[in-house]
Amino acid sequence: MVVACLGAVAAVLAPVEPTATSIGDAFWLAAIAAIVTLAATRAHPIALVTLCGAAGATTTGWAQVLAAVALVIAFGAAFVDLPRPQIGSAIAGALAINAALRAEPVLIGNLATALVVTAGVGAVLVTAYLASGHATRRLVHRTGLIAIAVGALFGGITALTVLVVRGDLERGVELAQAGVRLAADADPDGAADQFGQAQDTLSGGHRWLNQPWLWPALALPVVGPNLDATTQMARAGTDLADSALRVSDVTDPTQLAISGSQIDIEALADAHPHLVDAREQIAAALATIEQVRSPWLLPPLASRIDGFESTLADALPTADTLLQVAEITPPMLGIDGPRTYALLLSTPAETRGLGGFVGNWGLLVADGGRITLERNARIRVLSNHPDRDDRTLSGPADFLERYDRYHPTRFFQNLTASPDFPTVAGAVAELFPQAGTPEIDGVILADPAAIAALVAVVGPVEVPELDQPLTGENTEEFLLHGQYLVDERVDALTALFDGLFDQLDRVELDPQRITSAFAPVVDTDRLMIWSAHPDEAAVLAELGIDGAFPRVEPGQDLLSVRTANANPNKIDVFLQRDIDYEATIDASTGELTATVGIELTNDAVDDPELPGIILGNDDENPRGTNRQWVSVYTPHDLVEMRVDGQTVEAETLPELGVDAHATFVNVPPQGRVEIEMTLRGEVDPDRYRLTWAGQPTVNPDRVRFEVDLGDRTLTLDETTSSDLELAARPQR
C-alpha cells in the first residue's frame, strides 16, 4: 500500500491533463497509478513485462530510464526467488505506470502511443482481475458500476447539451464568417447584421454550455477537455462577434462619409479603441485555442478548432494593419496641424522608370480633416524657379549616378526616372522647398488611371475646352492621348484638376466607394503615397501603396524591365512590351543560367494628323520612331546582350540592391525590336522565389516565365502591369 501511495503521489506530477480541472486531473492520475500498482502484485509476469515494455517504447529521457528499471525489477520479481516478490512487482508497476503517464508521441503518433500504453495497462488489470478472489472481484464490479453510472450520467447530460447547442454554434460560426466576407466586400451594413446575429447565436450557446449542472463533467476524463474546449470556443466566438459588431458600428459609412472635402477625423479617432479591442479579441481567441488544445479532443472538434485557428491567424495581420491605419490617418489628415503634400500628375504616354513623365503638379493641404488644392500648375513652372541652377540633391548615391543624365535637380519632370517611389518622393521633399514650396510632409503620385478613378467617384467634370464632360470612362484616354489633340491643352488640364476639387467640395462620398474605385489603380502602382514621417511610411509600405521597388533576400530571384522614353514625345501609347524569362537552376549548386527576351512593338504610324508632341523626334530618327532606354534589373551578372541578334555593349550600374543592365534602342513605326540577354548567377534552389516588378505602362505587359528546377518546372503566363511572384513550394 505504501508503494501504491508513493506511486500515486508521483503520478499527480505527470504532465497529463485527462480532464479540464486540476483537481480532476490529480484524482484520476493518482487513482490510475494506485490501481495499476496494486494490480501489478497479482498480474501475470508477462503482463507486467508488457506494461514495462510499452512504457519504454513510448518514452524518452529519464522516463525511459524509469521504464527500463521497472523492466529489470519485473523480471527479477518473476524469475528470481525473492522472499516478498509482491513488493518488487508493486515497485515495477509504480515505476512503469509513472513512466507511461509521461509517454510522448516521438516515434509514433498520438493515437498509436495511447493504444500501446492502454494495451500494457489493460494486460496488467485484466490478469490481476482474473487472479483475484471473489471479494475483490465484487469490489471491482461495484466500483466499476458506480464509476460507469456517474460517467454515463454527466457524460449523457453533456452530450445532450452539446447536441442541443451544436446547431447554434455552427450557425454562429457561419454567420461570423459571412460577416467577415461582407466586410471584405465593402458591405458594412450586411456585415453588421451578420455579426449581430452571430453574437446572439453564439452567446446563447455559451450560456447553455456554462450551466452549473455541467460543471462536474469537466472533471471526467475525455469528456471534460471536450466540454471545456467547446465552451471556451463559444465564449471566444461570442466576444469576437461582439467586438466585430462594435467595429462595424463605429465604421459605418454614414459616420465616416467625406463631405465637401471634409473627413470626420474625430469619427476615425473614435474607431481606434474599438479596433484595438478587436485586435486583442483575436489574439485572446488564439491564446484560448492554445489553452484548450489537448490530445483528448475528439477528431471532429479538433478539426473545427484547427479551422478556427487558421481563420484567426489569417485575420490577425489584417487587424494589425487596420489598427495601424487608424493610428496614422488622423495625423496625416491634419488632426495635429496642417500637412502639406506634393501632388505629382504623371503620364506613361512618355515613360519613365517609375511609370511616366510628370506634367502637372500641385500642393494638397490637409488641415483638421479638410483637404484643399492650394496650387495646380505645369511642372515647368516649378522647374524654372529662379534658383533652378543652385538646387542640390543629397542622394541616394545610386540615383545620382544613374540619373544625372536626366538633370533631375533642374528638370523636375524627370524625377520619376527611378522605379522606386520612396526614392523619388524623398528627392521631391528635398528639392521642392528649394523651388519655393513649403516643407513637404508627403508625396502623392497619380497617373491618368488614378485621375479617371477620382472622376468616376466625384462625377463628370465639365471642361470648357472640350465638347463633352470628362467621366470615369473617357478621362484616362483623354489624359493619355486626347489632350494632345486639343489646342488649349494646358487650359483644359487646369480646368480638369480645378473642376475635380470643386466637385469634391460639393459631393458626399463613403469610404467603400473610394476603396472600390481605387483598389485597381493601387494594385498597378498608378496611385502611390509616401510620407516623410517614418511611422506613417512604414504603414503605407505594409499596405503596398508606397510604390517601393521590391527588395530580395540573398538567394532569391528578381526581374524588372523598365523602359524610359528618350525622344521625348508621347508615343508610348503605341508601345507593347513582351517579356520572356527562361531560367535553368542546378539543384545541387544553385547555379542559375537565364535568358531574358524583350520584344518592343511600336504600333504608331506616321499619321500627319497627329502632332509632333506625339510622333515628333530629333533629327536623327524619323517621325514615329520610338527611342527607348531599356533597363533590366536583376541580381545576376550579364553575360551578353543582343539587339536584333547583334551583340551590344550594355551599361551596368548598381541600383536598389541589384544591377541595372541598360541600353538604348530605336523602334521604327509599325516595327519591333528584340532584345535578348544571357544572365548567370546563384539562387537558393530549396526556397526559390522569382519576383517580377511590373512597370505601369499604357498597355499591360505580356510576360512569360519558365524556371527549370530540375525536379519540376515553374511557369507563369500573364498580361498585367502588376507585380507577380513565382515561388517553389516545398516538396512533400
N, C-alpha and C positions, 0 to 999 in steps of 0.2 A: 504493500500500500504506500510505503514511503517513496519507493521508486516511481509509482504512478503519480503521486503528488508532485514530485520534483519534475517529472516529465510534463505534467500539466502546466506548471509554472513556466517552464521553458517554452512551451508551445504558445503561450499567450504573447510572447515576444516575437513570434514569427510574423513576417511581412505579408500576411494573408488576411484579406477582408471579405469573408464569405457573406457578411450581412451589411446593412447600411448604418449600423451603430457600433460604437466601440465596445459597449457592454455586451452586445450580441456576439461580436467577434471573439471577445475574451471567453465568453461562456462556451461557445461551440468549439473553439480551438482547445481549450482546457479539457472539455468533455471527450473530444475525439482522442486526444493524447492519452488521457487516463484510461479510456476504454480499450484502446489498442495495446497499451502497456499491460493491463490486466489480462487481456485476451492472449497476449504472447506467452503467458505462463502455461496456457493449456493448448495453444495452437500446435499443429503438426510442425516438426522442424523444417520440413521443406517449405511450408507456407511462410514461416518466419524468414527463412533464407530468401524466399521470393520477394518479400517486402523489402529486405535489406538491399537486394539487387536492384529492385525498382527505384529505391531512393538513390542508390549510387548512379544509376543510368540517367537520372533526370536532374542531377545537381552538379554544381561546380564549387571549387574553392573549399573552404573549411566545412561546408555542409556535406560535400562528398567524402571528406575525411571522416566525419561522423558516421556516414553510411558504411564506410569501409571498416571502421572499428566495430560497428554493430554487426557486420557480417562475420567478422572474426569471432566475436563473442557468441553469436548464434551457432556457429559451427562448434565452438567449444562446449556450449550447453547441450548440443545434440549428440556429439560423438566422444566427448571426454567424460569420464566417470567422476563427476563432481558431487560433493555432499548435498548441496542445495541447488540443483540446476535451474529451478524456477526463477531464482534471483538473476541468474545470468540471462535467462530468456526475457525477463522483465526489463533488464538494462538494455538488452539488444533491441527490444520492442520500442522502448522510450527513445533511444538514440535514432532508430530507423524512422519513427514517425516524425520526430523533430526535423530530421534531415529532409524527409518527404514533404513536409509543410513549407520547406524553403526551396522546392523544386523550381527550376527555370526552364522555359522552352527554348534552350540554346540549340540543341541538336535536332529537336523535333518540335512541332507546333504546339499551341496551347491545348487543343483537343487531345492530341496524342499523349502529351505529358499527363494530362488529367486521367486518361484511360489507364496508362501504365501504373500510376500511383494508386488509382482506385482498385486495380486488379490485385496489387500487392496487399493493400489494406483488406480487401474483401477476402483474400485467401486466409489471412490470419483470423478474421472474425468468423468466417464460416467453419473452419476447422476447430476453432475454440468452442463454438456453439455445439458442434457435433460431439465434442469430448466432454461437455458439461453435464452435470446431473440434472434431475428433473426439476429441482427447486430453482436452480439457476436459469434453466430454460423458461420456467414460468415467469420469473422476474423479467427476463428479456422480453417475453411476449407482452407482459403488462406495460412495461416501459415503452416498448415499440408502439403498442396500440395508442397509448396516451400521446406520444410524440406525433404519430400519424394523424390522430384526431385533431390535435392543436394545429398542426401544419395545414391539414385539409380545411379547417375552419377559416383560419386567417388567409390562407392561400386562395381559398374559394371566394372569400369576400373581396380580396384584392383583384382576382381575375374578373369577377363580376363587375366591379367598379371600373376597371380598365376597359372592359368590354363596353360598358355604358358610355364612357367618355372618349373612346377611341375615335369615333366619328367626328366629335367636336374638335379633337386635337388635330386630326388630319385635315379637316376643313379649315381650321385656323391657320395651319401652315400654308395651305393652298391660297387662302386669302392674302396672307402676308406676302407670299411670292408674287401674287398678282399685283399687289400694291407696289412692289419693287419694280416690276416691269412697266407699270403705268407711269411711275415717277421717271424711269429712264426714257420713256416715250414722251416726256414733257406733258403729261396729263395729271397735274396735281390734284384736281378735283376728284378724278377717278381714284387716284392713289389714296387720298384721304378717306374716301368711302371704304375702300378695301381694308385699309389699316384699322379703321374704326370697327368694322365687322370682325376682323381678326382679333382685335383686343378683347371684344366682348366674348367671342367664342372661346379663346384660349384661357381667359380669366375664369370662365365658368368651369372649364375642365380642370383647372388648377384647384378651384375650391372643392370639387368632388374628391380629388386625389389627396387633399390635405385634411381630410376629416379625422377626428380622434380615433374612430374605430379601426382605422388602417394603421395607426402607429405601431401596434405590436408586430405587424407583418414586416416592419423594417428590420426586426431582429431575427428574421428567418433566413437561413442560407438560400442563395439564389433569388428567392422571392424579394428579399429586402433590396439588393442592389438594383434590380429591375424596376421595382416600385419607386425607389428614390430617384433613379435616372429619369423616369417618365415624369415624375412630379417636378423635378428641377428644370427639365427641358420645357415643361408647360409654363413654369414661372418665368423662365428666361424669355420664352416667346411672347408672353404677355407684356413683360417690361419693354421688349424691343418694339412690339406693335404700338404700345402706348407712346414710346419715345418718337417713333416714326410719325404717328398721328400728330403729335405736337409740332414736329418739324414741318409737316405739311401745312399745318395751320398758320405758322409764322412765315412760311414762304409762299403764301397764297399770292398769285399774280396780281390780284386787286390791291394787295398791300405793297407789292414791290414794283408797281407799274411806273413807267417813265412818262412823265407828263411835262410838256414844254421844256425839253432838255433837262428836266429836273428829276434826279433819282432820290428816292426817300432813303438816305443813308442811315437814318435812325432806325427804320424798319430792318435794314441789314444788320445793324448793331444788335437789335433785339433778338435776331435769329441766332446770334452767335452762341449764347449759353445753351440753347436747345440742340444745336449741332454738337456742342461739347458733350452734352448728355447722351446723344445718340451714339457718338463715338465710344463713350465709356460703357454704354449698354452692350455694344458689340463686343468690346474687349471683355466685359464681365461674362457674357454668354460663352465666349471661348474659354475663359477660365473655368466656368461651370462644367463645360464638357470635359476638360481635363480632370476635374474633381470627380465626376461620376463615372469616368471610364473604369471598367472592371472586366476581368476575364470571365465573370459570371453572367455578363449580359447575354440575353438570348440573341441569336443572329439577326432576326428582323429589327429589333430595337437598336442593336449596334449599327446596323446598316443605315437606319434613319438618322442616328446621331452623327455618323460619318458624313452623310449628305448635308446635314445642318451645319456641321463644322466647315465643310467645303464652301458653302454659301457665305458663311460669315467671314471666312478667310479672304474670299474674293471681295467682300463688301468693305473690309477694313481699310485698304488703301484708298478707296473712293471716299470713305468717310474722312480720312485724314486730309485728302485733297480739298474736299468741300470745306472742312474746318479752316484750312489754310487760306482758301479763297475768301471766306467770311472775315478772316483777320486782316487781309491786305486790301480788300476792296474799299472800305470806308476811307482809309488814309489816301489811297490812290485817287479817290473821288473828292478829296479836299476836306475831309472832316476836321483835320487839324490845321487847315490853312490852304491857300491856293496851290495848285500843282500846275506846272506848265509842261505841255507835251509837244514835241515837234512832230508834225504830220507830213509824211512823205507820200506822194502820189506817183507811182511808177507805172511804166508800160512795158510789157515784154515784146511789144512790136519792135522795140530796139533793145535787144537783150543785153543784160549784164550778168555777172556770176550769180548774184542773189536772185535774179529774175528779170528785172527791167530797169531801163533808164528812168531817172527821176525828172519829171517835167514840171510838176507843181509842188508847192509846199505850203504849210500853214502852221499856225500855233493854236493849239487847243488848251483852254484853261478850265480846270475843274476846281470849283470852289463851293464847298458845302453841298456837294451833290449836283450842282448845276454845271453843265458843260457848254462852253461857248467857243465859237470860232473867232479868235482875235485877229488873225491875219490869214490872207489867202492870196498867193501871188505865184508868178512863174519863178522857177528855181534860179534863173539867171539874175533876177533882182537881188537875191541874196549873194550869189556868187560874185556879182560885180560891185559889192560893197567897197567903199573907198580903201579899206585896208586889205584888199584882196591879195596883195603881193607880200604881206607881212605875216600872214597866218602860218601857224605851225601845228604839227600833229606829232604827239609823242610816241605813238606806236599803235598796234603791235609791230614788232620788227619785221615779221614775215609779210604783213600787209604793206608796209612801206617799201619793202624790197620788190614785191611783185607788181604793185600798182602805182609806183612812182610815174610810170609812163602815162598814166591817166591824169596826173596832176590833181589829185583829189583835194588838196588844200585850196586850189584855185577854182576848180570846176566841181561844184557840189553835186551836179547831176551824175558824176562818176563814183560817188561814194559807195554805190551798191555794187562795185566791182567784186568785192569779196562774197563768197557764198555763205558766210556766217553772219547772221543778223546781229548778234551781240557785238561783234567786231565793228560792223557798220554803225550801229547805234552809238557805241562808245565814241567813234570818230565824230558823229553828228553832235553829241553832247559836248565834245571838246571844241569843235570848230564853229558851230552856230553862234555861241556868245561872242566869238571873235569877229563875227559879221554883224553884231549889233542886236542880237536877240537876248532876252533874259536867260538866266541859267535854266538848263533843261532837266526836268525830272524824269523824263521818259521819252521814248520814240515809238511812233506807230507808223507802219508802212502798209499801204493798201494799194492793190493793183486794180485794173478795171473790173475783175470779177467781184472783188470786195465792194467796190462802189456800186456795182449793179445789185448786190445783195442788200445794201443800205437803201437804195432806191425802191427795191421791192418791199422793204419794211415800212418806209415812211410814205410811199405812194408816188404817183407820177410827178415829175418836176417839169414845169414849163420853162423852156429856154427860148427867148425871143428870136434868136438867130436861126432856129430850126422850125420846120413846118409841122412838127408833131412833138408832143411831150416825150420825155425820156422815161422809160419804165424799167421794171426789172428784166424785161425780155430784150430790150434793144440798147440798153446803156453800155453793156460790155462791148458790143460790136462798134458802137459809136466811138468809144474811147480808144479802141484798138485800131480802127481804120477810118470810120466815117468822119471823125473830126478833121482829118487832113484834107477832106474834100470841101470843107466849109471855109468861105472867105474870111469871116470874122471868127476864126478858131479860138483865139485867146479870150475874146469876149464871151463866146459860147461856154468855154470851160469855167470862166469866172462865174457866169450866171448859173451853171450847173451846181457848183460847190456852194455858192451863196444860197441858192434855192433849196438845196438839201437841208442846210441848217435852219433856214427859215421854216421849212416844212416840219422839221424835227421839233421846232418850238410850238407847233400847233397840234401835234398828234399825241395820242397816248398809246404807249406800247407795253407789252408784257414780256418778261424775260424769255418765256418759252418760244415766242415767235422770233425773237432775236437769235436765240440759240439755234433754232431750226434753219434760219436763213444763213447764218454764218458758219455753221459746222463744216460744210464742204470746202469753203474757202480757207478756213484754218487748216484743214487736213492737207491741203495742197500748197501751204505757205504763201497764200495770196493775201493774207492778213497776218501781220506779225506785230507783237507788242513786247517792248523791253522797258524795264525800269532801272533808273540809276540807283535805286535803293536795293542793296543785296538781298534782303529777306524777301522782298517782292519779286525780284528777278528769279530767285530760286523757285518760287511757286509757279511763276509763268513758265519756267523751264519744265517743271513737272507736268504742267498742262499741255505742253507741246506747242505753245503759242509764241515762243520766243525765237523761232526760226533758226535755232542753233544748228550748225553743221555737226553731224554725228561724230563722236569720238569713239574709237575702237580700242579694245584691250589688246596687248601683245598676243599674237597668235590668231587674232580674228581677221576677217577679210572685209574690205570696203571698196566700193566703186562709185564714182560720181563723174558724170560727164557734164561740163559746164561750157556753154558757148556764149560768146560776147560779140555783139555787133561791132565791126571795125570799119564801117563805111564812112560816116554814120548816116543811117536812114531808118525808116520804119518798115523795112522789108520783111521782118521776121514773122509777120502774119502768114507768110507763104512758106515758112520753113518747117519741114518734117524731119524728125530725128528717129533713126532706127539703131538700137544698140544691142549688140550680141556679145555675151561673155561666156567663154568656154574655158574651164579650168580642169586640170588633172592634178590630183594630190597623191603623193606617195604615202600610203597609210603607215609605213614603218618609220619614215623620217620626217614627214610633214612638208617635204619639198613640194612647192607648187609651181606649175608651168601653166600660163594662161594666155589666151588671145582675146583682145578686145576689138570688136568690129564696130565701126561707127559709119553709118551712111546718112549723109545730109542731102536732102532733096529740096530743091528750090522750085516751087510751083509758080513763081512770078513770070509774067510775060511783059515784054516791053510795050505796054499799053500807053499810047500818047495821052490818053485821058487821065492817067494817074500822074500826080505832080512829082516834082523832084524830091520832095521830102520823103516820099515813099520809095521811089525807084532810083533816085539820083545817086551818083557815085563820084569818086575822084577821077582825075584824067586817065589814070592807068587802067581802070576797069570799066567795061561797057555798062551802060544803063541797065538796071535789072539784075546786075551781079550781086550776089550776097557774099560779102567778105566776113569771115568769122575767125575769132581767136578761140581755138578749141583747147580746153584744159581737161585732162583726165586725172582725177585724184585717186591714188591707190597707195597702200603701204609697201608695194612691191617695186623691185628695180625694173627699169625699162631696158629691154634687150635691143629692140628695134622698133622704129615707127616707119610705116609706109603710107604714102598718099597716092591713091590710084596705082598701086603697085610699085611706086618709086620710093626708095629709101630717102628719108629726110632727117635733118638734124632737129631734134626736139629740145626745147628749153626745159630744164628740170630745176625746180626750186621747192624748198620745203614750205608747207603751209598747213596750219591747223592739225599738226601731228602726223601728217602723211606727206607724200611728194605729189606735186602737180607737174605733169608732163604736158607741154603745150606746144602748139604750132599754129600758123595762120594758113587758112585755105580760102580759095575763091570758088564759089559755087555758081556756075553760069545760069541764066534764066532758063527754066524748063530743063535743068540739068541736075546732076548729082555728083557728089564726091565721096569716095570710100577711103576711110582711114582704118588702118589695121596696126595693132600694137602687139608685141610679144613681151610678156612680163615673166619675171621669175622671183620667187620669194619663199617664205616659210609660213605655215599656219599650224594650228593645233588640230590634227585630224579627229581627235576624240570629242572635241566640242566645237566643231566648225560652224561658223555663222558668217554669212555674207550680208552686209548692209548696203543697200542701194539708196543713195541720197539723190532724190529727184530734183530737177530744176523746174520751177513754174513757168513753162513756156506756153505760147499761144496754143499750139497743137500738142496734145499729150504725146509723150514718147511711146514708141513700141519697143519694149525691152524683152529680151530672152536670155535666161541664164541656164547653163548646164554645167554642173560640177560633178566630176567623177571622183568618188572617194574610195574606189577600189571594190568594196563590197556592196556599194549602192551608188546610185546617181541621183542627184538633186536637180530638179528642173523647175522653172517658173517662166511663164509667158503672159505678159500683161501689157495693156495700153493704159498708161496712167502718168500723172505728174506727181503722185505721192511717193513718199519713201517706202521702201519694201525691205523685207528681210527673208533670207533663205537660211534655214538652220537645220543641222543634222540632229535628229532625235536619238537618244541612247538606244542601242540595240538590246532587245530582250532575249 
